[in-house]
């Protein structure tokens, strides 16, 4: 009987200790935890925003270099067609004028882009990259036609 009382008392203490350790956080602890989560979320957001702005800046530099290379190609091509026959020269000049305008439009479009959210940036970047690829292909096509 004594042994049963001792076992019961020990089990009672274990149960009390177990339930005492499982208590829920106090309202003050919940507020502190929530504040910590908000601070961490703000840090994560700031880091993502900084990376987004760096991506925009890097892309601006990259496309500016491509547009400048296009301008140099135009200038070189103009020099190469100086001695062409009048009819061929007029055709090339027309094509060059169109490419110059597209190149200028692309530069303006990139310069005027305002950061307005990552989703908008990704859409803009995809469309702009596609347009730049098409413009680059048009330059290649022009030089291929000239060499024939």
C-alpha positions in Angstrom: 0.0 0.0 0.0 2.8 2.4 0.9 4.4 1.6 -2.4 1.2 2.4 -4.3 0.9 5.8 -2.5 4.6 6.6 -3.3 4.0 5.7 -7.0 0.9 7.7 -7.1 2.6 10.8 -5.6 5.5 10.5 -8.1 3.1 10.2 -11.0 1.2 13.2 -9.7 4.4 15.3 -9.6 5.4 14.2 -13.1 1.9 15.1 -14.4 2.0 18.5 -12.8 5.5 19.2 -14.1 4.4 18.1 -17.6 1.3 20.2 -17.7 3.2 23.2 -16.3 5.8 23.0 -19.0 3.1 22.9 -21.7 1.4 26.1 -20.9 0.7 28.5 -23.7 2.6 31.8 -24.2 1.3 34.8 -22.4 -0.2 37.6 -24.4 3.0 39.6 -23.9 5.1 36.7 -25.3 2.8 36.4 -28.3 3.2 40.1 -29.0 7.0 39.8 -28.8 6.9 36.8 -31.1 4.7 38.7 -33.6 7.0 41.7 -33.5 10.0 39.6 -34.2 8.3 38.0 -37.2 7.3 41.4 -38.5 10.9 42.7 -38.1 12.2 39.6 -40.0 9.6 40.0 -42.7 10.6 43.6 -43.2 14.3 42.6 -43.5 13.4 40.0 -46.0 11.4 42.5 -48.0 14.1 45.1 -47.9 16.7 42.5 -49.2 14.3 41.4 -52.0 13.7 45.0 -53.0 17.4 45.8 -53.0 18.0 42.8 -55.2 15.2 43.9 -57.6 16.7 47.4 -57.9 20.1 45.9 -58.6 18.6 43.7 -61.3 17.1 46.7 -62.9 20.3 48.6 -62.8 22.4 45.7 -64.2 19.9 45.2 -67.0 20.0 48.9 -67.9 23.8 48.7 -68.2 23.6 45.6 -70.3 21.0 46.9 -72.7 22.7 50.3 -73.0 25.8 48.5 -74.1 23.8 46.6 -76.7 22.1 49.7 -78.0 25.5 51.5 -78.2 26.8 48.5 -80.2 23.8 48.8 -82.5 24.6 52.5 -83.0 28.2 51.7 -83.9 27.0 49.0 -86.4 24.8 51.6 -88.0 27.6 54.0 -88.4 29.9 51.3 -89.8 27.2 50.2 -92.2 26.6 53.7 -93.4 30.3 53.9 -94.3 30.1 50.6 -96.2 27.2 51.6 -98.4 28.6 55.0 -99.5 29.9 53.5 -102.8 26.7 51.4 -103.5 24.6 52.0 -106.6 21.9 54.6 -106.0 19.0 52.2 -106.0 20.7 49.8 -103.5 22.0 52.7 -101.5 18.5 54.1 -101.1 17.1 50.7 -100.1 19.9 50.3 -97.4 19.4 53.9 -96.2 15.7 53.2 -95.7 16.4 50.1 -93.7 19.1 51.8 -91.7 16.7 54.7 -90.9 14.1 52.1 -89.6 16.7 50.4 -87.5 18.0 53.7 -86.1 14.4 54.6 -85.1 13.8 51.2 -83.5 17.1 51.5 -81.6 16.3 55.0 -80.4 12.8 53.8 -79.3 14.4 50.9 -77.4 16.8 53.3 -75.6 13.9 55.6 -74.7 11.8 52.8 -73.5 14.5 51.6 -71.2 15.3 55.1 -70.0 11.7 55.8 -69.2 11.1 52.6 -67.3 10.1 53.3 -63.7 10.4 50.6 -61.1 6.9 49.5 -60.3 7.0 46.1 -58.8 8.8 42.9 -59.4 6.0 41.3 -61.5 5.8 44.4 -63.8 9.6 44.3 -64.0 9.7 40.7 -65.1 7.0 41.3 -67.7 8.8 44.4 -69.0 12.2 42.6 -69.0 10.8 39.6 -71.0 9.1 41.9 -73.6 12.1 44.2 -73.8 14.6 41.2 -74.2 12.4 39.8 -77.0 12.3 43.2 -78.8 16.1 43.6 -78.4 16.6 40.1 -79.8 14.4 40.9 -82.8 16.3 44.2 -83.3 19.7 42.3 -83.1 18.4 39.8 -85.7 17.3 42.7 -88.0 20.9 44.1 -87.8 22.3 40.7 -88.7 19.9 40.3 -91.6 20.9 43.7 -93.0 24.6 42.9 -92.9 24.0 39.4 -94.5 22.0 41.0 -97.3 24.7 43.5 -97.9 27.5 40.9 -98.2 25.6 39.0 -101.1 
